[in-house]
Amino acid sequence: MVIIKKLIFISLITLAVMAAAQRLPSDVVPQDYRLTFTPDLASATFTGDEVIQVTLQKPTTAITLNSAEIEFHKTTITQGGSSQEAQVTLDPAKEQATLKVATPLTAGAASIHIEFSGILNDKLRGFYLAQTKIRRYATTQFEATDARRAFPSFDEPALKATFDITLIVDIGDTAISNGKIISDTPGPGANKHTLKFSVTPKMSTYLVAMAVGDFQCNEGEGDGIPIRVCGTPDKKPLGK
C-alpha cells in the first residue's frame, strides 16, 4: 500500500511538472484580438488574419503563444510605429509557437499581426467541420484549450481579452458569433459576403464561438433583452 501511495504521489508530481511546462511565460498579456476568418467548407480549410494587442511586462526579443495545427504565413510585430518580421519556431509537443525578432522590444504596448491557415478538422474540437445529410457546416468547440487550433493565441483561461471577430462566408450562408452582427457587406469577390460582429466583453479564449452555414433564426426578447434562436432550416419551427 505504501509503495502504491508513493507511485501515485510521484505520478501526480510528474503530471504537475508536465502541466507547468506547458504554461506560457507570464511576461506578455493580451488585451484585444482582431480576427478575420474565411472558411472554405468544400475543402475543409480556413484562412485567418489576426492582430493581437499585447502589453509586454519587460523587454524581450521573443513572444511565445499557443498554436496547434496552424500554418503561419507571415508574422510581424509592431511597436512605436516600427514593424519587424518575426521568425516563427513551432513546438508541436507543447502546442506553442515562439515569435523572435532581431531588434529587442521594450516594455509596454505592442501588436502582433499573423496571417495563417488551418484545417476544419473532424475531431469535434477547435474550428471543425460538421456534416448533416444535406450539407456541411463549420463550428467551434474551444473549451478548454482548443482555441489554439483555430487561431494563434494566449490560450489560457486567466489571459482574458476582448475579441473583434469578422467572418467572410459564401453568399447564401450566414455566420453566428459571440456578438451581434453590426455590418454585412458584399465581397470580397462575387460569391462572398463579410459579416462583422460587435466587440466582446473581456473574456477567456475558450468562450469564443463561431458557426457558419445556412442557419435561420427566430428573434424576440425577454425582459427587454434581445433573444435569437438559430438552427438549420428544418429546425427553425422548433426555435419558436
PyMOL commands that set and color helices and strands:
alter all, ss='L'
color gray80, all
select helices_A, chain A and resi 2-22+147-149+205-207+233-239
alter helices_A, ss='H'
color red, helices_A
select strands_A, chain A and resi 28-40+45-56+60-66+70-79+82-85+87-91+96-105+108-119+126-131+136-141+162-170+174-177+181-186+192-197+210-213+216-222+225-231
alter strands_A, ss='S'
color yellow, strands_A
deselect
rebuild
show_as cartoon
